[in-house]
Amino acid sequence: MWYKKNNRLYPLIKNKLNEAYNMPRQKLPITFWQTGNFEFFRINYKDNVKSISGKKIMGLCVSEDESIDIDKKSDLKNLVNTIDKFF
């Protein structure tokens, strides 16, 4: 992933791997992304930590069918097609 500043691209995440952005994906560590399906926290937790995520984050792996983000019309069509598979 990259971010743009002054018409140049920079790697979003810096790490110890030399030019990780040029490595084959098989050599990179396994990564996960946030779907936002579930978020559990104590009611006053945000006030104490100043963050919804907190310091200890646990994950729940879900299938691609369970992690559809609806950001545009084609995403909604994809969701309808996925639901149709179950009925």
N, CA, C and O atoms as a GROMACS GRO file, in nm:
protein
  348
    1MET      N    1   0.084  -0.117   0.000
    1MET     CA    2   0.000   0.000   0.000
    1MET      C    3   0.089   0.124   0.000
    1MET      O    4   0.198   0.125   0.057
    2TRP      N    5   0.039   0.225  -0.064
    2TRP     CA    6   0.116   0.348  -0.082
    2TRP      C    7   0.032   0.469  -0.044
    2TRP      O    8  -0.091   0.463  -0.043
    3TYR      N    9   0.098   0.578  -0.012
    3TYR     CA   10   0.029   0.705   0.002
    3TYR      C   11   0.100   0.807  -0.088
    3TYR      O   12   0.218   0.793  -0.120
    4LYS      N   13   0.025   0.909  -0.127
    4LYS     CA   14   0.078   1.007  -0.221
    4LYS      C   15   0.100   1.140  -0.149
    4LYS      O   16   0.014   1.187  -0.075
    5LYS      N   17   0.216   1.198  -0.173
    5LYS     CA   18   0.248   1.329  -0.117
    5LYS      C   19   0.334   1.403  -0.218
    5LYS      O   20   0.437   1.353  -0.262
    6ASN      N   21   0.290   1.523  -0.256
    6ASN     CA   22   0.363   1.604  -0.355
    6ASN      C   23   0.392   1.526  -0.483
    6ASN      O   24   0.504   1.529  -0.534
    7ASN      N   25   0.291   1.458  -0.535
    7ASN     CA   26   0.301   1.381  -0.660
    7ASN      C   27   0.400   1.265  -0.656
    7ASN      O   28   0.442   1.216  -0.760
    8ARG      N   29   0.438   1.220  -0.536
    8ARG     CA   30   0.524   1.103  -0.523
    8ARG      C   31   0.454   1.000  -0.438
    8ARG      O   32   0.371   1.034  -0.354
    9LEU      N   33   0.487   0.873  -0.461
    9LEU     CA   34   0.432   0.763  -0.382
    9LEU      C   35   0.534   0.717  -0.279
    9LEU      O   36   0.653   0.707  -0.307
   10TYR      N   37   0.485   0.689  -0.158
   10TYR     CA   38   0.569   0.639  -0.049
   10TYR      C   39   0.503   0.516   0.011
   10TYR      O   40   0.380   0.511   0.019
   11PRO      N   41   0.582   0.416   0.055
   11PRO     CA   42   0.521   0.300   0.119
   11PRO      C   43   0.449   0.341   0.247
   11PRO      O   44   0.503   0.417   0.327
   12LEU      N   45   0.328   0.290   0.265
   12LEU     CA   46   0.249   0.325   0.383
   12LEU      C   47   0.314   0.272   0.510
   12LEU      O   48   0.316   0.340   0.613
   13ILE      N   49   0.365   0.151   0.503
   13ILE     CA   50   0.425   0.088   0.620
   13ILE      C   51   0.574   0.067   0.596
   13ILE      O   52   0.614   0.005   0.497
   14LYS      N   53   0.653   0.118   0.685
   14LYS     CA   54   0.797   0.096   0.676
   14LYS      C   55   0.832  -0.022   0.765
   14LYS      O   56   0.781  -0.034   0.877
   15ASN      N   57   0.919  -0.108   0.717
   15ASN     CA   58   0.961  -0.222   0.797
   15ASN      C   59   1.107  -0.256   0.767
   15ASN      O   60   1.173  -0.186   0.690
   16LYS      N   61   1.155  -0.362   0.828
   16LYS     CA   62   1.296  -0.400   0.815
   16LYS      C   63   1.327  -0.473   0.684
   16LYS      O   64   1.443  -0.488   0.648
   17LEU      N   65   1.224  -0.518   0.615
   17LEU     CA   66   1.246  -0.587   0.488
   17LEU      C   67   1.292  -0.487   0.383
   17LEU      O   68   1.230  -0.382   0.366
   18ASN      N   69   1.399  -0.517   0.314
   18ASN     CA   70   1.450  -0.428   0.211
   18ASN      C   71   1.356  -0.429   0.091
   18ASN      O   72   1.338  -0.532   0.026
   19GLU      N   73   1.298  -0.315   0.061
   19GLU     CA   74   1.204  -0.299  -0.050
   19GLU      C   75   1.095  -0.407  -0.047
   19GLU      O   76   1.077  -0.480  -0.144
   20ALA      N   77   1.023  -0.415   0.062
   20ALA     CA   78   0.916  -0.514   0.075
   20ALA      C   79   0.813  -0.499  -0.037
   20ALA      O   80   0.752  -0.598  -0.076
   21TYR      N   81   0.794  -0.379  -0.087
   21TYR     CA   82   0.697  -0.356  -0.194
   21TYR      C   83   0.738  -0.419  -0.326
   21TYR      O   84   0.656  -0.429  -0.418
   22ASN      N   85   0.864  -0.463  -0.339
   22ASN     CA   86   0.910  -0.531  -0.460
   22ASN      C   87   0.924  -0.682  -0.443
   22ASN      O   88   0.958  -0.752  -0.538
   23MET      N   89   0.898  -0.732  -0.323
   23MET     CA   90   0.914  -0.875  -0.297
   23MET      C   91   0.794  -0.953  -0.350
   23MET      O   92   0.683  -0.900  -0.354
   24PRO      N   93   0.814  -1.078  -0.390
   24PRO     CA   94   0.698  -1.161  -0.424
   24PRO      C   95   0.612  -1.183  -0.300
   24PRO      O   96   0.665  -1.198  -0.190
   25ARG      N   97   0.483  -1.186  -0.318
   25ARG     CA   98   0.391  -1.197  -0.204
   25ARG      C   99   0.418  -1.321  -0.120
   25ARG      O  100   0.390  -1.320   0.000
   26GLN      N  101   0.471  -1.428  -0.180
   26GLN     CA  102   0.497  -1.550  -0.105
   26GLN      C  103   0.605  -1.529   0.002
   26GLN      O  104   0.610  -1.605   0.099
   27LYS      N  105   0.689  -1.430  -0.013
   27LYS     CA  106   0.795  -1.404   0.085
   27LYS      C  107   0.752  -1.306   0.193
   27LYS      O  108   0.823  -1.287   0.291
   28LEU      N  109   0.638  -1.243   0.175
   28LEU     CA  110   0.589  -1.146   0.273
   28LEU      C  111   0.513  -1.217   0.384
   28LEU      O  112   0.461  -1.326   0.363
   29PRO      N  113   0.506  -1.157   0.503
   29PRO     CA  114   0.429  -1.219   0.612
   29PRO      C  115   0.280  -1.218   0.580
   29PRO      O  116   0.232  -1.133   0.506
   30ILE      N  117   0.208  -1.313   0.638
   30ILE     CA  118   0.062  -1.318   0.621
   30ILE      C  119   0.003  -1.195   0.687
   30ILE      O  120   0.041  -1.160   0.799
   31THR      N  121  -0.089  -1.131   0.619
   31THR     CA  122  -0.152  -1.010   0.672
   31THR      C  123  -0.304  -1.028   0.679
   31THR      O  124  -0.360  -1.118   0.615
   32PHE      N  125  -0.368  -0.943   0.755
   32PHE     CA  126  -0.513  -0.946   0.772
   32PHE      C  127  -0.568  -0.805   0.756
   32PHE      O  128  -0.495  -0.708   0.777
   33TRP      N  129  -0.693  -0.792   0.718
   33TRP     CA  130  -0.754  -0.660   0.711
   33TRP      C  131  -0.880  -0.657   0.793
   33TRP      O  132  -0.943  -0.760   0.818
   34GLN      N  133  -0.916  -0.540   0.833
   34GLN     CA  134  -1.032  -0.521   0.920
   34GLN      C  135  -1.160  -0.511   0.837
   34GLN      O  136  -1.167  -0.433   0.742
   35THR      N  137  -1.259  -0.590   0.876
   35THR     CA  138  -1.387  -0.584   0.805
   35THR      C  139  -1.490  -0.500   0.879
   35THR      O  140  -1.583  -0.449   0.818
   36GLY      N  141  -1.474  -0.485   1.008
   36GLY     CA  142  -1.570  -0.407   1.085
   36GLY      C  143  -1.697  -0.483   1.116
   36GLY      O  144  -1.798  -0.421   1.154
   37ASN      N  145  -1.695  -0.616   1.102
   37ASN     CA  146  -1.815  -0.695   1.132
   37ASN      C  147  -1.855  -0.686   1.278
   37ASN      O  148  -1.973  -0.673   1.310
   38PHE      N  149  -1.757  -0.693   1.367
   38PHE     CA  150  -1.784  -0.693   1.511
   38PHE      C  151  -1.688  -0.599   1.581
   38PHE      O  152  -1.569  -0.593   1.547
   39GLU      N  153  -1.737  -0.527   1.678
   39GLU     CA  154  -1.651  -0.450   1.767
   39GLU      C  155  -1.714  -0.456   1.906
   39GLU      O  156  -1.827  -0.412   1.925
   40PHE      N  157  -1.640  -0.511   2.001
   40PHE     CA  158  -1.688  -0.521   2.139
   40PHE      C  159  -1.594  -0.442   2.228
   40PHE      O  160  -1.472  -0.457   2.218
   41PHE      N  161  -1.648  -0.358   2.314
   41PHE     CA  162  -1.566  -0.283   2.408
   41PHE      C  163  -1.653  -0.240   2.526
   41PHE      O  164  -1.775  -0.234   2.516
   42ARG      N  165  -1.588  -0.210   2.636
   42ARG     CA  166  -1.660  -0.161   2.755
   42ARG      C  167  -1.712  -0.021   2.727
   42ARG      O  168  -1.651   0.054   2.650
   43ILE      N  169  -1.823   0.014   2.788
   43ILE     CA  170  -1.885   0.144   2.762
   43ILE      C  171  -1.790   0.259   2.792
   43ILE      O  172  -1.785   0.354   2.714
   44ASN      N  173  -1.715   0.254   2.901
   44ASN     CA  174  -1.625   0.364   2.936
   44ASN      C  175  -1.483   0.341   2.883
   44ASN      O  176  -1.393   0.419   2.916
   45TYR      N  177  -1.463   0.240   2.805
   45TYR     CA  178  -1.329   0.204   2.757
   45TYR      C  179  -1.268   0.317   2.675
   45TYR      O  180  -1.151   0.350   2.694
   46LYS      N  181  -1.345   0.376   2.584
   46LYS     CA  182  -1.293   0.482   2.497
   46LYS      C  183  -1.244   0.601   2.580
   46LYS      O  184  -1.142   0.661   2.546
   47ASP      N  185  -1.314   0.635   2.686
   47ASP     CA  186  -1.273   0.749   2.770
   47ASP      C  187  -1.141   0.722   2.839
   47ASP      O  188  -1.061   0.814   2.857
   48ASN      N  189  -1.116   0.598   2.878
   48ASN     CA  190  -0.993   0.564   2.950
   48ASN      C  191  -0.871   0.552   2.858
   48ASN      O  192  -0.761   0.590   2.897
   49VAL      N  193  -0.890   0.499   2.738
   49VAL     CA  194  -0.778   0.471   2.650
   49VAL      C  195  -0.766   0.573   2.536
   49VAL      O  196  -0.660   0.585   2.475
   50LYS      N  197  -0.872   0.645   2.508
   50LYS     CA  198  -0.877   0.741   2.397
   50LYS      C  199  -0.870   0.672   2.262
   50LYS      O  200  -0.822   0.729   2.164
   51SER      N  201  -0.918   0.549   2.258
   51SER     CA  202  -0.918   0.473   2.134
   51SER      C  203  -1.027   0.366   2.142
   51SER      O  204  -1.044   0.303   2.246
   52ILE      N  205  -1.099   0.346   2.035
   52ILE     CA  206  -1.199   0.239   2.034
   52ILE      C  207  -1.131   0.103   2.029
   52ILE      O  208  -1.179   0.007   2.090
   53SER      N  209  -1.019   0.093   1.957
   53SER     CA  210  -0.951  -0.035   1.941
   53SER      C  211  -0.882  -0.081   2.068
   53SER      O  212  -0.877  -0.200   2.096
   54GLY      N  213  -0.829   0.011   2.146
   54GLY     CA  214  -0.758  -0.027   2.267
   54GLY      C  215  -0.618  -0.077   2.238
   54GLY      O  216  -0.566  -0.060   2.128
   55LYS      N  217  -0.557  -0.140   2.338
   55LYS     CA  218  -0.418  -0.185   2.326
   55LYS      C  219  -0.408  -0.332   2.286
   55LYS      O  220  -0.310  -0.372   2.223
   56LYS      N  221  -0.508  -0.413   2.322
   56LYS     CA  222  -0.507  -0.555   2.290
   56LYS      C  223  -0.618  -0.582   2.190
   56LYS      O  224  -0.736  -0.562   2.220
   57ILE      N  225  -0.581  -0.627   2.071
   57ILE     CA  226  -0.679  -0.649   1.964
   57ILE      C  227  -0.678  -0.797   1.929
   57ILE      O  228  -0.574  -0.856   1.903
   58MET      N  229  -0.798  -0.856   1.927
   58MET     CA  230  -0.813  -0.996   1.887
   58MET      C  231  -0.887  -0.999   1.755
   58MET      O  232  -0.960  -0.905   1.722
   59GLY      N  233  -0.869  -1.103   1.680
   59GLY     CA  234  -0.933  -1.113   1.550
   59GLY      C  235  -1.021  -1.236   1.538
   59GLY      O  236  -1.006  -1.333   1.611
   60LEU      N  237  -1.112  -1.228   1.445
   60LEU     CA  238  -1.198  -1.340   1.409
   60LEU      C  239  -1.190  -1.354   1.258
   60LEU      O  240  -1.232  -1.264   1.186
   61CYS      N  241  -1.138  -1.464   1.210
   61CYS     CA  242  -1.126  -1.484   1.065
   61CYS      C  243  -1.262  -1.520   1.008
   61CYS      O  244  -1.332  -1.609   1.058
   62VAL      N  245  -1.300  -1.449   0.903
   62VAL     CA  246  -1.427  -1.472   0.835
   62VAL      C  247  -1.399  -1.498   0.687
   62VAL      O  248  -1.295  -1.459   0.634
   63SER      N  249  -1.492  -1.564   0.622
   63SER     CA  250  -1.475  -1.594   0.480
   63SER      C  251  -1.497  -1.469   0.396
   63SER      O  252  -1.549  -1.368   0.445
   64GLU      N  253  -1.458  -1.475   0.272
   64GLU     CA  254  -1.477  -1.361   0.182
   64GLU      C  255  -1.625  -1.327   0.168
   64GLU      O  256  -1.661  -1.210   0.158
   65ASP      N  257  -1.710  -1.428   0.167
   65ASP     CA  258  -1.855  -1.405   0.157
   65ASP      C  259  -1.910  -1.332   0.279
   65ASP      O  260  -2.012  -1.264   0.269
   66GLU      N  261  -1.843  -1.345   0.394
   66GLU     CA  262  -1.889  -1.281   0.517
   66GLU      C  263  -1.828  -1.142   0.538
   66GLU      O  264  -1.854  -1.077   0.639
   67SER      N  265  -1.748  -1.098   0.443
   67SER     CA  266  -1.677  -0.972   0.465
   67SER      C  267  -1.697  -0.873   0.350
   67SER      O  268  -1.604  -0.804   0.310
   68ILE      N  269  -1.816  -0.869   0.298
   68ILE     CA  270  -1.844  -0.779   0.185
   68ILE      C  271  -1.869  -0.638   0.237
   68ILE      O  272  -1.960  -0.616   0.317
   69ASP      N  273  -1.788  -0.543   0.191
   69ASP     CA  274  -1.810  -0.402   0.222
   69ASP      C  275  -1.894  -0.342   0.110
   69ASP      O  276  -1.864  -0.362  -0.008
   70ILE      N  277  -1.995  -0.269   0.146
   70ILE     CA  278  -2.081  -0.207   0.044
   70ILE      C  279  -2.042  -0.060   0.034
   70ILE      O  280  -2.087   0.023   0.113
   71ASP      N  281  -1.958  -0.031  -0.065
   71ASP     CA  282  -1.911   0.105  -0.088
   71ASP      C  283  -1.965   0.163  -0.219
   71ASP      O  284  -1.967   0.285  -0.238
   72LYS      N  285  -2.008   0.076  -0.308
   72LYS     CA  286  -2.059   0.122  -0.438
   72LYS      C  287  -2.165   0.024  -0.487
   72LYS      O  288  -2.184  -0.081  -0.427
   73LYS      N  289  -2.232   0.059  -0.595
   73LYS     CA  290  -2.344  -0.020  -0.646
   73LYS      C  291  -2.302  -0.164  -0.680
   73LYS      O  292  -2.378  -0.258  -0.654
   74SER      N  293  -2.184  -0.181  -0.737
   74SER     CA  294  -2.138  -0.316  -0.772
   74SER      C  295  -2.119  -0.403  -0.648
   74SER      O  296  -2.138  -0.525  -0.654
   75ASP      N  297  -2.083  -0.342  -0.533
   75ASP     CA  298  -2.071  -0.417  -0.408
   75ASP      C  299  -2.207  -0.469  -0.363
   75ASP      O  300  -2.217  -0.581  -0.314
   76LEU      N  301  -2.310  -0.389  -0.380
   76LEU     CA  302  -2.444  -0.430  -0.344
   76LEU      C  303  -2.490  -0.546  -0.433
   76LEU      O  304  -2.552  -0.641  -0.384
   77LYS      N  305  -2.459  -0.539  -0.562
   77LYS     CA  306  -2.492  -0.650  -0.653
   77LYS      C  307  -2.420  -0.778  -0.611
   77LYS      O  308  -2.477  -0.887  -0.616
   78ASN      N  309  -2.294  -0.764  -0.569
   78ASN     CA  310  -2.216  -0.878  -0.523
   78ASN      C  311  -2.280  -0.940  -0.400
   78ASN      O  312  -2.286  -1.063  -0.388
   79LEU      N  313  -2.329  -0.856  -0.308
   79LEU     CA  314  -2.397  -0.905  -0.189
   79LEU      C  315  -2.523  -0.983  -0.227
   79LEU      O  316  -2.548  -1.091  -0.172
   80VAL      N  317  -2.602  -0.930  -0.319
   80VAL     CA  318  -2.724  -0.998  -0.362
   80VAL      C  319  -2.690  -1.134  -0.423
   80VAL      O  320  -2.757  -1.233  -0.395
   81ASN      N  321  -2.587  -1.139  -0.506
   81ASN     CA  322  -2.544  -1.267  -0.566
   81ASN      C  323  -2.500  -1.366  -0.460
   81ASN      O  324  -2.527  -1.486  -0.471
   82THR      N  325  -2.431  -1.318  -0.357
   82THR     CA  326  -2.386  -1.404  -0.248
   82THR      C  327  -2.504  -1.460  -0.170
   82THR      O  328  -2.508  -1.578  -0.138
   83ILE      N  329  -2.602  -1.374  -0.141
   83ILE     CA  330  -2.722  -1.418  -0.069
   83ILE      C  331  -2.798  -1.521  -0.150
   83ILE      O  332  -2.850  -1.618  -0.094
   84ASP      N  333  -2.805  -1.502  -0.281
   84ASP     CA  334  -2.875  -1.596  -0.368
   84ASP      C  335  -2.815  -1.736  -0.361
   84ASP      O  336  -2.886  -1.834  -0.381
   85LYS      N  337  -2.686  -1.748  -0.332
   85LYS     CA  338  -2.620  -1.878  -0.322
   85LYS      C  339  -2.679  -1.961  -0.207
   85LYS      O  340  -2.680  -2.084  -0.212
   86PHE      N  341  -2.727  -1.892  -0.102
   86PHE     CA  342  -2.774  -1.961   0.017
   86PHE      C  343  -2.922  -1.999   0.009
   86PHE      O  344  -2.970  -2.077   0.092
   87PHE      N  345  -2.994  -1.945  -0.088
   87PHE     CA  346  -3.139  -1.973  -0.095
   87PHE      C  347  -3.179  -2.037  -0.224
   87PHE      O  348  -3.296  -2.066  -0.245
   0.00000   0.00000   0.00000
